[in-house]
Amino acid sequence: MTNNESLHPRDIKEVILGDHELSIDEVVAVARYSAKISFSESYRSRVKTSRGLIEKFLQEERPIYGVTTGFGSNVTKVISKDDAEILQRNIVRSHAVSVGEPLEKEVVRAIQFTILNHLGHGFSGVSLEVLELMAGLLNHDILPVVPGDGSVAYLSPEAHIALVLMGEGRAWYKGELLSGCEALEKAGLKPVTLGCKEGLALLNGTTSVTAFAALALYNATQAVKTADISGAMSFESLKGTIKAFDPRLHSVKKHEEQSKTARNLVRILQGSQIAEQFKEYRLQDALSLRCIPQVHGAVKKVLKNALENLMNEMQSVSDNPIIWPEGDDGIALSGGNFDSSYVGMDADAMCIAMANLAKIAERRIDRLVNYHVSELPNFLVVNPGLNNGYMIPQYTAAGLLNEIRVLSHPATIDNVSTCANQEDVVSFAYFAAKKAYQISKKLQYILAIELMLGTQALDFYESLNPSPVTGKVHQFIRENVPTVQEDRFFQPDIEIIYQHIQEGEIVLLVEELIGEIQ
């Protein structure tokens, strides 16, 4: 157990690498909230031991991939130990070829942090000096410019980060876009000269894939908990029959996530005069209401599986070769630990799961604004016609859902051979994880729209009280998003609620009332 357990990521001020299993919350704390990084003594010891071995191997000129040989299909080319530094500098420069718009700040920071975690296991031969400089970039808020398109699995985004360690490339520092050398100098840091294997190790492995997936999983977890809340509000305002959440019904379906979701909804709606009034109103509701436990539960199961594999990946060494100690000596073992299939396939599955969550939420949104089925004023405004009300936010949700569906096509089923057919099977996990991250944010916007509409819908129940929980959420949203009496600029309202979702504030508010949303 660490002192960071049970804390919200924004309340984690420091992460000490080396003596505990890294958590998703700690990744988010560093990436999103700029928690500081430090190393434990065991981290430092492992790194120094591994570095000593690789330097020994170099002096003995042992045949080791990427140390005394070229890279990829150039593995047959022998490299002199005198050219070790040139080889490492060249791999960084030649691999920094991703293109397009730069990755977001929190993504770049997550990749840097994942590199530190990955190399700190002590099987990569990287010097402590290099890792301390990487930590210095994070702690001094130096942000390398990392173009985000064109990676098949790893290498290129990491190379753009490694350039800055060498005093090359570009980086942001205190609002200025500078050369890597200038950014380091202004922060009081000095570039490093990469020694044997260090360039390869900095680029190698599942680091960017794992970083994207960790952020996506965190967002998706916040989203699916929020969806239980927004779904309950929609259910309540659409006069759903709460009998659909009867525990006897769910006991015969052997998926615990479904039963737990049904219990969540019962707890959220406990004490609702609206739900009590209309529990016999219909024999059964539309699927977007009565199948919330089934759909949300299935999404939670996918995320649970992804979490297990992602935690395993974060505790793994994904370098090649790895430096295995044996007494006072050791051996370099070449293989394929850099392959990102575990995380990539889970990221693709997360995309499909989040698409299903977005799909059911959008259908609830449509029912809220559609007076043919809602029995509420058309588009949730008192004077429709003169006012459009919430007509167009449903269009936004539909547009976001279309984008999510397109992004949900699996990336990891594809293959294009690279490196003169030496790398003839390519995972494409990078884009799988990247699009999972993109989808997670689009999903949060859809849920923000559902919460905005559900809050407005509850305004029309003047003689019946919502549940204490949904009433509290309603009150919380109304503090910054007023009731719609006539048309206004709605986009800022959506952004406000989106920020509440991303920060986990709505989930925390509800969990303070009913305990953990399972």
C-alpha positions in Angstrom: 0.0 0.0 0.0 1.2 3.5 -0.8 0.2 6.9 0.7 -1.4 7.6 -2.7 -4.0 4.9 -2.5 -7.6 6.1 -2.2 -6.6 9.7 -3.1 -8.1 11.5 -6.1 -5.4 12.0 -8.7 -5.4 15.7 -8.2 -4.6 15.3 -4.6 -1.5 13.1 -5.3 1.4 15.6 -5.1 4.3 13.2 -5.5 4.9 9.7 -7.0 8.0 7.8 -5.9 8.9 5.2 -8.4 10.5 1.9 -7.5 8.9 0.2 -4.5 5.3 -0.3 -5.4 3.0 -1.2 -8.3 2.1 1.9 -10.2 -1.6 2.7 -10.3 -3.7 4.3 -13.1 -4.5 7.2 -10.6 -0.8 7.9 -10.3 -0.4 8.0 -14.1 -3.2 10.6 -14.2 -1.7 12.5 -11.2 1.5 13.1 -13.1 0.0 13.5 -16.6 -3.0 15.7 -15.8 -2.2 17.3 -12.4 1.6 17.6 -12.6 2.5 15.5 -9.6 6.3 15.5 -8.9 8.5 12.5 -9.7 11.2 11.0 -7.6 13.0 7.6 -7.4 13.4 5.2 -4.5 16.8 3.9 -3.5 15.9 0.5 -4.9 15.0 2.1 -8.3 18.4 3.8 -8.4 20.2 0.6 -7.4 18.5 -1.5 -10.1 19.2 1.1 -12.7 22.9 1.4 -11.8 23.4 -2.4 -11.7 21.9 -2.8 -15.1 23.9 0.1 -16.5 27.1 -1.5 -15.3 26.3 -4.7 -17.1 25.6 -3.1 -20.4 28.8 -1.2 -20.3 30.7 -4.4 -19.5 29.1 -6.1 -22.5 30.1 -3.2 -24.7 33.8 -3.3 -23.6 33.8 -7.0 -24.3 32.2 -6.3 -27.7 29.6 -9.0 -27.2 27.2 -9.4 -30.1 24.1 -7.6 -28.7 21.2 -6.2 -30.8 21.2 -2.4 -30.8 24.5 -2.2 -28.9 27.1 -3.8 -31.2 24.7 -4.3 -34.2 22.4 -2.1 -36.3 18.7 -1.9 -35.8 15.8 -3.8 -37.5 17.0 -5.6 -40.6 20.4 -4.0 -40.0 21.0 -6.5 -37.2 23.6 -8.2 -39.4 25.7 -5.0 -39.4 28.5 -5.0 -36.7 29.0 -1.7 -34.9 32.3 -0.9 -33.2 32.2 0.0 -29.6 33.8 3.3 -30.6 30.7 4.2 -32.5 28.3 3.3 -29.7 27.3 6.9 -29.0 26.8 7.7 -32.7 24.6 4.7 -33.1 22.3 5.8 -30.2 22.2 9.4 -31.4 21.3 8.2 -34.9 18.4 6.0 -33.8 16.8 8.9 -32.0 17.2 11.3 -34.9 16.1 8.9 -37.6 13.1 7.7 -35.7 11.6 11.1 -34.8 9.4 11.1 -37.8 5.8 11.1 -36.5 3.8 13.9 -38.1 0.7 16.0 -37.7 -0.7 17.9 -34.8 1.2 17.5 -31.5 -0.1 15.2 -28.8 -1.9 16.8 -25.9 0.2 17.8 -22.9 -1.3 15.1 -20.6 -0.5 12.4 -23.2 3.1 13.5 -23.6 3.6 13.6 -19.8 1.9 10.2 -19.5 4.4 8.7 -22.1 7.4 10.2 -20.3 6.2 8.8 -17.0 5.5 5.4 -18.5 9.1 5.4 -19.9 10.5 6.1 -16.4 8.4 3.3 -14.9 9.3 0.9 -17.7 13.1 1.6 -17.6 13.2 1.7 -13.8 12.6 -2.0 -13.5 16.4 -2.4 -14.1 16.6 -4.6 -17.2 17.3 -2.0 -19.8 20.8 -0.7 -19.2 19.9 3.0 -19.2 22.0 5.3 -17.0 20.4 7.0 -14.0 21.6 10.3 -15.4 19.2 9.9 -18.4 16.3 8.9 -16.3 16.9 11.8 -13.9 16.8 14.2 -16.8 13.5 12.7 -18.0 12.1 13.2 -14.5 13.5 16.8 -14.7 11.5 17.4 -17.8 8.3 16.5 -15.9 9.2 18.2 -12.7 10.2 21.5 -14.5 7.1 21.3 -16.8 9.2 21.1 -20.0 6.9 19.7 -22.7 8.5 18.1 -25.7 6.6 18.7 -29.0 5.5 15.3 -30.1 3.6 15.0 -33.4 0.9 12.4 -32.9 0.3 10.7 -36.2 2.1 7.9 -38.0 3.2 5.4 -35.4 2.6 1.7 -35.9 3.1 0.8 -32.3 5.9 2.8 -30.6 9.3 4.4 -31.6 8.5 7.7 -33.3 6.6 9.6 -30.5 9.2 8.4 -28.0 12.0 9.6 -30.3 10.6 13.2 -30.3 10.8 13.1 -26.5 14.3 11.6 -26.5 15.5 14.4 -28.9 14.9 17.0 -26.1 17.0 14.9 -23.7 19.8 15.3 -26.2 19.2 19.1 -26.5 17.6 18.7 -29.8 14.0 18.8 -31.1 11.5 21.4 -29.7 9.8 21.9 -26.4 7.4 24.3 -24.6 8.7 26.0 -21.4 6.8 28.7 -19.6 4.6 29.5 -22.6 7.5 29.7 -25.0 8.2 27.3 -27.9 12.0 26.7 -27.8 14.6 24.4 -29.1 15.3 21.4 -26.8 18.6 23.0 -25.8 17.1 26.3 -25.0 14.3 24.8 -22.9 16.8 22.8 -20.9 19.0 25.7 -20.3 16.2 28.0 -19.2 15.1 25.4 -16.7 18.7 25.0 -15.4 19.1 21.5 -16.9 21.8 20.1 -19.2 21.4 17.7 -22.2 22.9 14.3 -22.1 25.0 12.3 -24.5 23.2 8.9 -24.9 25.5 6.0 -24.4 25.2 2.4 -25.6 21.7 1.1 -25.8 20.1 4.2 -24.3 18.6 5.6 -27.5 17.1 2.2 -28.3 15.7 1.7 -24.8 14.1 5.2 -24.7 12.3 4.4 -28.0 11.5 0.8 -27.4 8.5 -0.9 -25.8 4.8 -0.3 -25.1 5.2 3.1 -23.5 3.1 5.3 -25.7 0.5 2.6 -26.1 0.3 2.1 -22.3 0.2 5.8 -21.6 -2.7 6.4 -24.0 -4.6 3.3 -22.7 -4.1 4.4 -19.1 -5.6 7.8 -19.7 -8.4 6.3 -21.8 -9.2 3.7 -19.1 -9.3 6.4 -16.4 -11.7 8.5 -18.5 -13.8 5.5 -19.4 -14.2 4.5 -15.8 -15.3 8.0 -14.8 -17.7 7.9 -17.8 -19.3 4.6 -17.0 -19.9 5.6 -13.4 -21.3 8.9 -14.6 -23.5 7.0 -17.0 -25.2 5.2 -14.1 -26.0 8.7 -12.7 -27.1 10.3 -15.9 -29.0 7.2 -16.9 -30.8 7.3 -13.5 -31.8 10.9 -14.1 -33.1 10.2 -17.6 -34.9 7.1 -16.3 -36.5 9.1 -13.5 -37.7 12.0 -15.7 -39.0 9.7 -18.4 -41.2 7.9 -15.9 -39.4 4.6 -16.0 -40.6 1.6 -14.1 -38.0 0.8 -11.4 -39.3 -2.8 -11.3 -36.8 -3.4 -14.2 -34.0 -3.2 -11.5 -35.6 -5.9 -9.2 -32.6 -7.9 -7.9 -34.5 -11.2 -8.5 -34.6 -10.4 -12.2 -30.8 -9.8 -12.3 -30.0 -12.8 -10.1 -30.7 -15.2 -12.9 -28.3 -13.4 -15.3 -24.9 -14.5 -14.1 -22.9 -11.3 -14.7 -22.0 -9.6 -11.5 -21.5 -6.2 -13.2 -25.1 -6.2 -14.4 -26.5 -6.9 -10.9 -24.2 -4.3 -9.4 -25.4 -1.7 -11.9 -29.0 -2.5 -11.1 -28.2 -2.0 -7.4 -26.5 1.3 -8.3 -29.6 2.6 -10.0 -31.8 1.5 -7.1 -29.5 3.3 -4.6 -29.4 6.4 -6.8 -33.2 6.5 -7.2 -34.0 5.6 -3.6 -36.6 8.0 -2.1 -37.7 9.4 -5.5 -41.3 10.4 -5.5 -41.2 10.4 -9.2 -40.1 6.8 -9.5 -42.6 5.7 -6.8 -45.4 7.5 -8.6 -44.7 5.9 -12.0 -43.5 2.4 -11.1 -46.7 0.9 -12.4 -47.1 3.5 -15.3 -45.9 1.1 -18.0 -45.6 -2.7 -18.1 -42.1 -2.2 -19.5 -40.0 0.6 -20.9 -37.9 1.1 -24.0 -34.6 -0.8 -24.1 -32.5 2.4 -23.5 -34.2 2.5 -20.0 -34.8 -1.0 -18.9 -31.5 -2.4 -20.3 -29.2 0.1 -18.5 -27.9 -2.7 -16.1 -27.2 -5.1 -19.0 -25.4 -2.6 -21.3 -23.6 -0.6 -18.6 -22.7 -3.8 -16.9 -21.2 -5.3 -20.1 -19.1 -2.1 -20.5 -17.8 -2.4 -17.0 -16.7 -6.0 -17.6 -14.7 -4.9 -20.6 -13.0 -2.1 -18.6 -12.3 -4.6 -15.7 -10.5 -6.9 -18.1 -8.6 -4.0 -19.6 -7.5 -2.9 -16.2 -6.1 -6.3 -15.3 -4.0 -6.4 -18.5 -2.9 -2.8 -18.2 -1.8 -3.2 -14.6 0.3 -6.2 -15.7 1.8 -4.2 -18.6 2.8 -1.4 -16.3 4.7 -3.9 -14.1 6.3 -5.5 -17.1 9.6 -4.9 -19.0 8.8 -4.3 -22.7 12.3 -3.6 -23.8 14.5 -5.5 -26.3 16.9 -6.9 -25.6 16.6 -7.1 -21.8 19.7 -7.2 -19.7 19.4 -10.2 -17.4 21.8 -10.3 -14.4 23.5 -13.6 -13.5 25.8 -13.3 -10.5 28.5 -10.8 -11.3 27.8 -11.2 -15.0 24.7 -11.3 -17.2 23.2 -11.9 -20.6 21.3 -9.9 -23.2 18.1 -11.7 -24.1 16.5 -10.7 -27.4 12.8 -11.3 -28.1 9.6 -9.5 -28.7 8.5 -8.0 -25.3 8.0 -4.6 -27.1 4.9 -6.1 -28.8 1.8 -4.2 -27.7 -0.9 -6.8 -28.5 -2.2 -7.1 -25.0 -2.8 -3.4 -24.5 -3.8 -2.9 -28.1 -6.5 -5.5 -28.2 -7.9 -4.3 -24.9 -7.9 -0.7 -26.3 -9.9 -1.9 -29.3 -12.3 -3.7 -27.0 -12.6 -0.5 -24.8 -13.5 1.4 -28.0 -16.3 -1.0 -28.7 -17.5 -0.9 -25.1 -17.5 2.9 -25.0 -19.4 3.0 -28.3 -22.1 0.9 -26.8 -22.3 3.2 -23.8 -22.5 6.2 -26.1 -25.2 4.5 -28.1 -27.5 3.9 -25.2 -26.9 7.3 -23.7 -27.7 9.0 -27.1 -31.0 7.1 -27.3 -31.9 8.4 -23.8 -31.0 11.9 -25.0 -33.3 11.5 -28.0 -36.2 10.3 -25.8 -35.7 13.3 -23.5 -36.1 15.9 -26.3 -38.8 14.0 -28.2 -42.2 14.9 -26.9 -43.8 11.9 -28.8 -42.3 9.6 -26.2 -41.1 11.9 -23.3 -44.5 13.4 -22.3 -42.4 16.5 -21.6 -42.5 19.8 -23.5 -40.9 19.4 -26.9 -37.1 19.9 -26.8 -37.5 20.6 -23.0 -38.4 24.2 -23.4 -41.6 25.9 -22.2 -42.3 27.7 -25.4 -41.1 25.5 -28.3 -41.4 26.9 -31.8 -40.2 30.4 -30.9 -37.4 28.6 -28.9 -35.5 25.6 -30.2 -34.6 24.5 -26.7 -32.4 21.4 -26.6 -33.1 20.4 -30.1 -29.6 20.7 -31.4 -27.6 19.2 -28.5 -29.1 15.9 -29.5 -27.6 16.5 -33.0 -24.3 17.0 -31.3 -24.6 13.7 -29.4 -25.5 12.0 -32.7 -22.5 13.5 -34.4 -20.2 12.5 -31.6 -21.7 9.0 -31.7 -21.0 8.8 -35.5 -17.4 9.7 -34.8 -17.1 7.1 -32.0 -18.5 4.4 -34.2 -16.0 5.1 -37.0 -13.2 5.1 -34.4 -14.4 1.8 -33.0 -13.2 -0.2 -36.0 -10.4 -2.4 -34.5 -6.9 -1.2 -35.4 -5.0 -4.3 -34.2 -6.5 -6.6 -36.8 -4.5 -4.8 -39.5 -1.0 -5.6 -40.6 1.6 -3.9 -42.8 5.1 -5.3 -42.7 7.9 -2.9 -42.0 11.7 -2.9 -41.9 12.4 -4.9 -45.0 10.0 -7.6 -43.7 12.1 -8.1 -40.6 9.1 -6.8 -38.7 6.5 -8.7 -40.6 3.8 -8.6 -38.0 2.9 -5.2 -36.6 0.4 -4.6 -33.8 -0.9 -1.2 -34.7 -1.7 -0.9 -31.0 -0.6 2.8 -31.0 -3.7 3.9 -32.9 -5.9 1.4 -31.0 -4.9 3.1 -27.8 -5.0 6.6 -29.3 -8.5 6.3 -30.5 -9.6 4.8 -27.2 -8.4 8.0 -25.6 -10.2 10.1 -28.3 -13.4 8.1 -27.8 -13.3 8.5 -24.0 -13.5 12.3 -24.3 -16.2 12.2 -26.9 -18.2 9.9 -24.7 -17.8 12.3 -21.8 -19.3 15.0 -23.9 -22.4 12.8 -24.7 -22.9 12.2 -21.0 -22.5 15.9 -20.3 -25.4 16.5 -22.7 -27.5 13.8 -21.1 -26.9 15.3 -17.6 -27.8 18.8 -19.0 -31.0 17.5 -20.5 -31.9 15.3 -17.5 -31.5 18.2 -15.2 -33.8 20.3 -17.4 -36.3 17.5 -17.5 -36.5 17.3 -13.7 -37.4 21.0 -13.6 -40.8 20.1 -15.0 -41.7 17.9 -12.0 -42.8 20.7 -9.6 -45.2 18.6 -7.5 -43.0 15.5 -7.2 -39.5 15.4 -5.8 -36.6 13.5 -7.4 -34.5 11.2 -5.3 -32.2 12.9 -2.8 -29.3 11.8 -5.0 -30.6 13.0 -8.3 -31.8 16.1 -6.6 -28.3 16.8 -5.3 -26.9 16.4 -8.8 -29.6 18.6 -10.2 -28.7 21.3 -7.6 -25.0 20.9 -8.3 -25.5 21.4 -12.1 -27.9 24.3 -11.6 -25.2 26.2 -9.7 -23.5 26.9 -13.0 -26.0 25.9 -15.6 -29.4 27.8 -15.2 -32.8 26.5 -16.2 -33.5 27.2 -19.9 -36.4 29.6 -20.3 -35.5 30.7 -23.7 -32.7 30.0 -26.2 -29.2 30.9 -25.3 -25.6 29.9 -26.1 -25.5 26.3 -24.9 -22.0 25.2 -25.7 -20.5 26.7 -22.5 -23.0 24.8 -20.5 -21.9 21.5 -22.1 -18.3 22.4 -21.4 -18.9 23.1 -17.7 -20.6 19.8 -17.2 -17.9 18.0 -19.2 -15.3 19.4 -16.9 -17.3 18.2 -13.9 -17.3 14.7 -15.4 -13.6 14.7 -16.3 -12.7 15.9 -12.8 -14.9 13.2 -11.3 -16.8 15.7 -9.3 -20.3 14.4 -10.1 -19.2 10.8 -9.3 -17.6 12.0 -6.0 -20.8 13.9 -5.1 -23.0 10.8 -5.5 -20.5 8.5 -3.8 -20.5 10.7 -0.8 -24.2 10.0 -0.5 -24.5 6.3 -1.4 -21.0 4.9 -1.2 -19.0 3.6 -4.1 -20.7 3.3 -7.5 -19.9 -0.3 -8.3 
